[in-house]
Amino acid sequence: MDSKDLEDWDEARYLELNSYFRVRIQILLDADPHIKQLMEEQQSLQLSDLINQLSVEDQQLWHEFLQLDSIKLHIDMRNHLEGKGTPYNPRDGFASSDDEDEDRPHVW
């Protein structure tokens, strides 16, 4: 990843979009008739099934979120390899359960 891409990292925006999509996806799962039908027929869903049900504006926000998520992953991996930040573990990824507090929402 280019260092210019890393300059685009905006943690506040990442957390905002993460929280927004947690709620938005839950609403789709609870109320969207197409999603409910897919779950009844297939008993499973793909992320693309959910994203396809979002509005065009939400799909653009999703694209922005994925770009930020890619930058976050790159930064987390680099920090892990350099021995900085929270070490990776299979249960929590690059986060730790200690990172959760009232000021920092849990991210997916």
Secondary structure by P-SEA (a helix, b strand, c coil): ccaaaaaaccaaaaaaaaaaaaaaaaaaacccaaaaaaaaacccccaaaaaaaccaaaaaaaaaaaaaaaaaaaaaaaaaaacccccccccccccccccccccccccc
